[in-house]
Amino acid sequence: MNRFANPTRFLRVASAVLPWSAGITALTLTAGFVLALLVSPPDYQQGEAVRIMYVHVPAAWMSMFVYGNMAIAAAVGLVWKHPLADLFSKAAAPIGAGFTAVCLITGSMWGAPMWGTWWVWDARLTSVLILFFLYLGYIALVNAFDDENRGTAAGNVLLLVGAVNIPIIKFSVDWWNTLHQPSSVSRLGAPAVDGSMLLPLLVMVIGFTAYFITVVLLRLRSEILQRKIQSIRFTEQTHS
Amino acid sequence: MSEYFAMGGYAAYVWPAYAVTLVMLVATLAATLLGLRRREAMVKALEAARAPRGARRASPANEPTLSTAATAATPAESGAQ
């Protein structure tokens, strides 16, 4: 892992990965939208409204996946003072917040016709709303310090404390009876979703993941440049 | 065609959901690329402002008389980049 602590080496690896991840993103997202909007059948109960699933569920999974990665990076950053781990969380947070917002908004748009309500204060929806605020809180916290290292250290602690929310989100639909349906894809036994709907869903998940990898690598490159700008300015100040 | 866009009566929910998703994906990517371009330009400008030192360093090393007096930075310092 420490081999990638060197920003120059990391940038070289990132440059090699980026064309591939960008190509896979473009292909799978295009295929995913075509499958979701044109090929997949309407649901026997929900009709065409079921198509919201193909953006809502991948966004929900990404909101937890990105946070999980940030929490791991926070531990790595705190324990080994790994500089790229701190930059990773900073780079990933806005993307994760975006996915969480999409999850909440599309969930509302699905709930309105299917449940008869845009919002309900049940465990699932409330814990995802808390996840959204954790993202916003992290972004605000790391930017609130003049000393960037203190900012990321405080942010890392917040990420680790907030990680308790992830299993709560995951199991909320099993622990409490709510309007939100329980897991129908990742459960013991076969998924309770038909193949004609599972395929577009999985293609979308791959597309969202590839999108995240692409954008987070670009943002990491940007964060490394920001560090470089600061160090150039710092040496100029001390030399003049 | 219009039947397709009606989404079986759920057009008011399905299309905005997809629009929100697309807007988030495109806006995040656009903001990322803009920030990256801005910082790349900034690094270029800062390094250009510093370039004369590098140019002096590239000149024959055993003529220290004029160059060391003119610059505060020694080759060792500017070589740290």
Chai-1 contact restraints between the chains, C-beta under 6 A:
chainA,res_idxA,chainB,res_idxB,connection_type,confidence,min_distance_angstrom,max_distance_angstrom,comment,restraint_id
A,G47,B,G8,contact,1.0,0.0,6.0,A-B,restraint_1
A,E48,B,M7,contact,1.0,0.0,6.0,A-B,restraint_2
A,E48,B,G8,contact,1.0,0.0,6.0,A-B,restraint_3
A,E48,B,Y10,contact,1.0,0.0,6.0,A-B,restraint_4
A,A49,B,Y10,contact,1.0,0.0,6.0,A-B,restraint_5
A,A49,B,Y13,contact,1.0,0.0,6.0,A-B,restraint_6
A,R51,B,V14,contact,1.0,0.0,6.0,A-B,restraint_7
A,I52,B,V14,contact,1.0,0.0,6.0,A-B,restraint_8
A,I52,B,A17,contact,1.0,0.0,6.0,A-B,restraint_9
A,V55,B,A17,contact,1.0,0.0,6.0,A-B,restraint_10
A,V55,B,T21,contact,1.0,0.0,6.0,A-B,restraint_11
A,I95,B,T28,contact,1.0,0.0,6.0,A-B,restraint_12
A,G98,B,M24,contact,1.0,0.0,6.0,A-B,restraint_13
A,G98,B,T28,contact,1.0,0.0,6.0,A-B,restraint_14
A,V102,B,V20,contact,1.0,0.0,6.0,A-B,restraint_15
A,V102,B,T21,contact,1.0,0.0,6.0,A-B,restraint_16
A,V102,B,M24,contact,1.0,0.0,6.0,A-B,restraint_17
A,I105,B,V20,contact,1.0,0.0,6.0,A-B,restraint_18
A,T106,B,A17,contact,1.0,0.0,6.0,A-B,restraint_19
A,M109,B,Y13,contact,1.0,0.0,6.0,A-B,restraint_20
A,M109,B,P16,contact,1.0,0.0,6.0,A-B,restraint_21
A,M109,B,A17,contact,1.0,0.0,6.0,A-B,restraint_22
A,P113,B,Y10,contact,1.0,0.0,6.0,A-B,restraint_23
A,P113,B,Y13,contact,1.0,0.0,6.0,A-B,restraint_24
A,V215,B,L29,contact,1.0,0.0,6.0,A-B,restraint_25
A,V215,B,T32,contact,1.0,0.0,6.0,A-B,restraint_26
A,L218,B,T32,contact,1.0,0.0,6.0,A-B,restraint_27
A,L218,B,L36,contact,1.0,0.0,6.0,A-B,restraint_28
A,R219,B,T32,contact,1.0,0.0,6.0,A-B,restraint_29
A,S222,B,G35,contact,1.0,0.0,6.0,A-B,restraint_30
A,S222,B,L36,contact,1.0,0.0,6.0,A-B,restraint_31
A,S222,B,R39,contact,1.0,0.0,6.0,A-B,restraint_32
A,L225,B,R39,contact,1.0,0.0,6.0,A-B,restraint_33
A,L225,B,V43,contact,1.0,0.0,6.0,A-B,restraint_34
A,Q226,B,R39,contact,1.0,0.0,6.0,A-B,restraint_35
A,K228,B,V43,contact,1.0,0.0,6.0,A-B,restraint_36
A,I229,B,M42,contact,1.0,0.0,6.0,A-B,restraint_37
A,I229,B,V43,contact,1.0,0.0,6.0,A-B,restraint_38
A,I232,B,L46,contact,1.0,0.0,6.0,A-B,restraint_39
A,H239,B,A72,contact,1.0,0.0,6.0,A-B,restraint_40
A,H239,B,A73,contact,1.0,0.0,6.0,A-B,restraint_41
